[in-house]
Amino acid sequence: MASALITQFTRPNQIIYDPFSGCGTVGLEAWMANRRVIANDLSPYAYLLTKAKLFPYHSHRKASMRLQTIARRIGDRRVDDELRSVPSSVRRFFHPKTLREVVAWTSALAASKDDFLLACLLGILHHQRPGFLSYPSSHAVPYLRESKFPDTEFPELYAYRPLLPRLEAKLTRAFRRAPEVNFAADRKCFRNDASTFLPDSRIDAIITSPPYMRQLDYGRDNRLRLWFLGVTDADELDGRVSPNEHQFLALMKTCLTGWREILRRNSYCILVLGDTISRTYGKPLPQVIGEMAVVAVGGYTLEGTYADSIPIDRRVRRGCRGNLSETILVLKRTK
């Protein structure tokens, strides 16, 4: 979807801004398509993922050499406090020896500002597969799967899992299908509140997926990875990155007003929105946002809407209520 929108609504070398970058898909696709990129997200984990995609190592060999350098620096160093400062909500996911290594590595990678390797490490933080670091758990939203994989029947899933070989394997997978990109291209990545942050240059297109109205709790759903990034209160973060309906509508009105000032005339603002019904207006959310842009904010015309179903394997919570489809809302800045 991201690639198609970029190709259809922008031209090479134009500037694409994604104010809610999430895992960095739009930014990466824009870079691959020879567009200039400005990405932003308030969540520390989303910011890390986006920055890792936009500023990777030039080759697997260089990334691997850096990995070995950090491995030698860490050596067999143990965490002095014997993990007493790690909350039980985190400790319960890992073998103690594995957890010591995760704490040591995340600390070393954060100190060296190695976003790419840190993103790779957090990508293998929890799951039940052998290539991951935790006890058997869900990969998307962290919860232990002890009833499905009891330790009496699956003792190998509760054994010590050395970090380095798993991180090396993750690195190999990351570069297996590495795209051809221009490392000299202009890319920027920020971690700011989208309602108050505006890039300091004119924008040729905005392509983004704003946070759905409490359909996903981005803090809670990433609480384990966020803890290793220094976020100790995922609920507090959710209050800022997972707005309720009132907050979301206010956020979108503020953003649309600000974006109108930086978007070039006759450029597009493309929003991918969940097909939620607004309780305030009793209408589908995309319709509410479209009317907001055209009538309440002004300076936009509605060029079209496109519905897209969300396959079950793309849903974070497959067994729960949530959006079954999303709408691509295409707005044009006209005044």
C-alpha positions as CSV (number, residue, x, y, z in Angstrom):
1,M,0.0,0.0,0.0
2,A,2.7,2.5,1.0
3,S,4.7,1.9,-2.2
4,A,1.6,2.4,-4.4
5,L,0.6,5.6,-2.6
6,I,4.1,7.0,-3.0
7,T,4.3,6.1,-6.6
8,Q,0.8,7.5,-7.5
9,F,0.9,10.8,-5.6
10,T,4.5,11.9,-5.6
11,R,7.5,12.2,-7.9
12,P,11.2,11.3,-7.4
13,N,13.1,13.7,-5.2
14,Q,10.0,15.2,-3.6
15,I,9.7,15.4,0.2
16,I,7.4,13.0,1.9
17,Y,6.5,13.6,5.6
18,D,5.1,10.9,7.8
19,P,4.2,12.4,11.2
20,F,3.0,9.1,12.7
21,S,5.7,6.8,11.3
22,G,5.1,3.7,13.4
23,C,7.4,0.9,12.3
24,G,8.8,3.1,9.5
25,T,7.2,1.5,6.5
26,V,6.3,4.8,4.6
27,G,9.7,6.2,5.3
28,L,11.5,3.2,4.0
29,E,9.3,2.8,0.9
30,A,9.8,6.5,0.2
31,W,13.6,6.2,0.4
32,M,13.5,3.2,-1.8
33,A,11.5,5.2,-4.3
34,N,14.1,8.0,-4.4
35,R,12.0,10.4,-2.4
36,R,13.3,12.6,0.4
37,V,12.0,11.6,3.8
38,I,10.9,13.3,7.0
39,A,9.6,10.9,9.6
40,N,8.3,11.4,13.1
41,D,6.8,9.5,16.0
42,L,6.4,10.2,19.7
43,S,6.8,6.6,20.8
44,P,10.4,5.7,21.6
45,Y,10.0,2.3,20.1
46,A,8.4,3.5,16.9
47,Y,11.1,6.2,16.6
48,L,13.8,3.5,17.0
49,L,12.3,1.2,14.3
50,T,11.9,4.1,11.9
51,K,15.4,5.4,12.5
52,A,16.8,1.8,12.1
53,K,15.1,1.5,8.7
54,L,16.2,4.9,7.5
55,F,19.8,4.7,8.8
56,P,20.9,1.1,8.4
57,Y,24.5,-0.1,7.9
58,H,25.6,-0.1,4.3
59,S,26.2,-3.8,4.3
60,H,25.9,-7.0,6.3
61,R,29.6,-7.2,6.6
62,K,29.9,-3.7,8.3
63,A,27.0,-4.5,10.6
64,S,28.5,-7.8,11.6
65,M,31.9,-6.2,12.2
66,R,30.3,-3.7,14.5
67,L,28.4,-6.4,16.3
68,Q,31.6,-8.3,17.0
69,T,33.3,-5.1,18.3
70,I,30.5,-4.6,20.8
71,A,30.6,-8.3,21.7
72,R,34.2,-8.0,22.6
73,R,33.5,-4.9,24.6
74,I,30.8,-6.5,26.6
75,G,32.7,-9.8,27.0
76,D,31.4,-11.9,30.0
77,R,30.5,-8.8,32.0
78,R,27.6,-9.4,34.4
79,V,25.0,-7.0,35.6
80,D,26.2,-6.0,39.1
81,D,22.9,-5.7,40.8
82,E,22.0,-9.3,39.9
83,L,18.8,-8.0,38.2
84,R,17.2,-6.8,41.4
85,S,16.3,-3.5,39.7
86,V,14.5,-5.3,36.9
87,P,10.8,-5.5,37.7
88,S,9.2,-8.9,38.0
89,S,7.0,-8.1,35.0
90,V,10.1,-8.2,32.9
91,R,12.1,-10.8,34.7
92,R,9.3,-13.4,34.4
93,F,9.9,-13.5,30.6
94,F,13.5,-14.6,30.6
95,H,16.0,-17.1,31.9
96,P,18.2,-15.1,34.3
97,K,21.4,-15.6,32.4
98,T,19.7,-14.5,29.1
99,L,18.2,-11.5,30.9
100,R,21.6,-10.4,32.1
101,E,22.9,-10.4,28.5
102,V,19.8,-8.5,27.2
103,V,20.3,-5.8,29.9
104,A,24.1,-5.6,29.1
105,W,23.5,-5.4,25.3
106,T,20.7,-2.9,25.4
107,S,22.7,-0.7,27.7
108,A,25.8,-0.9,25.4
109,L,23.9,-0.3,22.2
110,A,21.9,2.6,23.6
111,A,25.1,4.2,24.9
112,S,26.7,3.9,21.5
113,K,23.5,5.2,19.8
114,D,23.5,2.1,17.6
115,D,19.8,2.2,16.6
116,F,20.0,-0.4,13.9
117,L,21.5,-3.2,16.1
118,L,19.3,-2.2,19.0
119,A,16.2,-2.4,16.8
120,C,17.4,-5.9,15.7
121,L,17.8,-6.9,19.3
122,L,14.3,-5.8,20.4
123,G,12.9,-7.5,17.3
124,I,13.9,-10.9,18.8
125,L,13.1,-10.0,22.4
126,H,10.0,-12.2,22.9
127,H,8.4,-15.1,21.1
128,Q,8.4,-18.9,21.5
129,R,10.5,-19.7,18.5
130,P,14.2,-20.8,19.0
131,G,15.6,-17.7,17.5
132,F,14.0,-15.4,20.1
133,L,15.2,-14.6,23.6
134,S,12.2,-15.1,25.9
135,Y,10.3,-17.9,27.4
136,P,7.4,-18.9,25.1
137,S,5.3,-15.8,24.6
138,S,3.4,-13.9,21.9
139,H,5.5,-11.9,19.5
140,A,3.3,-8.9,18.9
141,V,1.7,-8.2,22.4
142,P,3.9,-9.7,25.2
143,Y,2.1,-12.3,27.3
144,L,3.5,-15.6,28.4
145,R,2.1,-18.8,26.8
146,E,2.7,-21.1,29.7
147,S,-0.6,-23.0,29.4
148,K,0.1,-23.9,25.8
149,F,3.8,-24.6,26.4
150,P,4.2,-25.8,30.0
151,D,7.8,-26.2,31.2
152,T,7.2,-29.9,32.1
153,E,6.5,-30.7,28.4
154,F,8.7,-28.1,26.7
155,P,11.7,-27.7,29.0
156,E,13.9,-26.5,26.1
157,L,11.7,-23.4,25.7
158,Y,12.7,-22.4,29.3
159,A,16.4,-23.0,29.0
160,Y,19.1,-20.3,28.8
161,R,19.2,-18.7,25.3
162,P,22.5,-17.1,24.4
163,L,22.0,-13.7,22.9
164,L,24.9,-13.2,20.5
165,P,24.2,-16.1,18.1
166,R,20.5,-15.2,17.9
167,L,21.4,-11.5,17.2
168,E,23.8,-12.6,14.5
169,A,21.0,-14.7,12.9
170,K,18.6,-11.7,13.1
171,L,21.2,-9.5,11.4
172,T,21.6,-12.0,8.6
173,R,17.8,-12.1,8.1
174,A,17.7,-8.3,8.1
175,F,20.1,-8.1,5.2
176,R,18.8,-11.1,3.2
177,R,16.5,-8.9,1.1
178,A,18.1,-5.5,1.6
179,P,16.8,-3.1,-1.0
180,E,19.0,-0.9,-3.3
181,V,18.9,2.6,-1.8
182,N,20.8,5.8,-2.2
183,F,22.7,6.4,1.1
184,A,23.3,10.0,0.1
185,A,19.6,10.7,-0.1
186,D,18.1,13.2,2.4
187,R,16.4,11.4,5.4
188,K,15.4,12.9,8.7
189,C,13.8,11.2,11.7
190,F,12.3,13.0,14.8
191,R,10.6,12.0,18.1
192,N,8.1,14.8,18.7
193,D,4.5,15.3,19.4
194,A,2.9,15.6,15.9
195,S,0.4,18.2,17.1
196,T,3.1,20.7,17.9
197,F,6.0,19.6,15.6
198,L,6.3,20.9,12.0
199,P,9.2,20.3,9.7
200,D,11.2,23.4,8.8
201,S,10.8,22.9,5.1
202,R,7.9,22.8,2.6
203,I,6.4,19.3,2.1
204,D,5.3,17.7,-1.2
205,A,3.1,15.1,0.4
206,I,2.0,13.8,3.8
207,I,1.4,10.0,3.9
208,T,0.6,8.6,7.3
209,S,-1.6,6.4,9.5
210,P,-2.7,8.4,12.6
211,P,-3.2,6.4,15.8
212,Y,-6.6,4.8,15.8
213,M,-9.0,5.8,18.6
214,R,-8.0,3.3,21.3
215,Q,-8.2,0.5,18.8
216,L,-4.5,-0.2,19.6
217,D,-2.7,0.6,22.9
218,Y,0.8,1.3,21.5
219,G,2.3,1.6,24.9
220,R,0.8,-1.5,26.5
221,D,1.3,-3.6,23.3
222,N,5.0,-2.8,23.3
223,R,5.5,-2.6,27.1
224,L,8.4,-5.1,27.2
225,R,10.4,-3.5,24.5
226,L,9.7,-0.1,25.8
227,W,11.0,-1.0,29.3
228,F,14.4,-1.7,27.7
229,L,14.2,1.7,26.1
230,G,13.7,3.4,29.5
231,V,9.9,3.6,29.5
232,T,8.8,2.3,32.9
233,D,5.1,3.4,32.6
234,A,3.6,2.2,29.4
235,D,0.1,3.3,30.5
236,E,1.3,6.9,30.8
237,L,2.8,6.7,27.3
238,D,-0.6,5.3,26.0
239,G,-2.2,8.5,27.3
240,R,-0.1,10.4,24.8
241,V,0.2,8.0,21.8
242,S,-3.1,6.1,22.0
243,P,-5.7,8.9,22.2
244,N,-9.4,8.4,23.0
245,E,-12.0,9.8,20.5
246,H,-12.1,13.3,22.0
247,Q,-8.3,13.5,22.0
248,F,-8.0,12.0,18.6
249,L,-10.4,14.4,16.9
250,A,-8.7,17.4,18.6
251,L,-5.3,16.0,17.5
252,M,-6.4,15.6,13.9
253,K,-7.9,19.2,13.7
254,T,-4.6,20.6,15.1
255,C,-2.5,18.5,12.7
256,L,-4.6,19.3,9.6
257,T,-4.3,23.0,10.5
258,G,-0.5,22.8,10.8
259,W,0.0,20.6,7.8
260,R,-1.9,23.0,5.6
261,E,0.8,25.6,6.3
262,I,3.7,23.3,5.2
263,L,2.1,21.4,2.4
264,R,2.8,22.9,-1.0
265,R,-0.3,24.0,-2.9
266,N,-1.9,21.1,-5.0
267,S,0.0,18.6,-2.9
268,Y,-1.6,15.6,-1.2
269,C,-2.3,14.7,2.4
270,I,-3.1,11.0,2.5
271,L,-4.4,9.4,5.7
272,V,-4.9,5.7,6.4
273,L,-7.7,5.5,8.9
274,G,-9.4,2.6,10.7
275,D,-13.1,2.2,9.8
276,T,-14.3,3.1,13.3
277,I,-17.6,4.7,14.0
278,S,-17.3,8.1,15.7
279,R,-19.6,8.1,18.8
280,T,-19.5,11.9,18.8
281,Y,-20.9,12.3,15.3
282,G,-22.4,8.8,14.6
283,K,-20.5,8.6,11.3
284,P,-17.5,6.5,10.1
285,L,-14.3,8.1,11.2
286,P,-12.9,8.7,7.7
287,Q,-16.0,10.7,6.8
288,V,-15.6,12.8,10.0
289,I,-12.0,13.5,9.3
290,G,-12.7,14.3,5.6
291,E,-15.4,16.8,6.6
292,M,-13.2,18.3,9.3
293,A,-10.4,18.9,6.7
294,V,-12.7,20.4,4.1
295,V,-15.1,22.4,6.2
296,A,-13.8,23.0,9.7
297,V,-10.1,23.5,8.8
298,G,-10.5,24.5,5.2
299,G,-7.9,24.7,2.5
300,Y,-8.4,21.0,1.5
301,T,-10.5,19.2,-1.0
302,L,-11.5,15.6,-0.8
303,E,-10.1,13.8,-3.8
304,G,-11.2,10.3,-3.0
305,T,-11.5,7.5,-0.5
306,Y,-10.4,3.9,-1.0
307,A,-11.4,1.0,1.2
308,D,-9.0,-1.8,2.1
309,S,-9.7,-4.8,4.2
310,I,-7.3,-5.9,7.0
311,P,-6.4,-9.6,6.7
312,I,-6.5,-11.5,9.9
313,D,-2.7,-12.2,9.7
314,R,-2.1,-8.4,9.8
315,R,-4.0,-7.7,12.9
316,V,-2.1,-7.3,16.2
317,R,-5.0,-8.8,18.2
318,R,-6.5,-11.5,16.1
319,G,-9.1,-12.7,18.5
320,C,-10.3,-9.3,19.7
321,R,-12.5,-6.6,18.4
322,G,-10.9,-4.1,16.2
323,N,-10.8,-2.7,12.7
324,L,-11.6,-5.1,10.0
325,S,-10.9,-2.6,7.3
326,E,-9.3,0.8,6.8
327,T,-10.0,3.7,4.5
328,I,-7.4,5.7,2.5
329,L,-8.5,9.3,2.7
330,V,-6.9,11.4,-0.1
331,L,-7.0,15.1,0.6
332,K,-5.4,17.9,-1.6
333,R,-4.2,21.2,-0.2
334,T,-5.8,23.7,-2.5
335,K,-5.6,27.1,-0.7
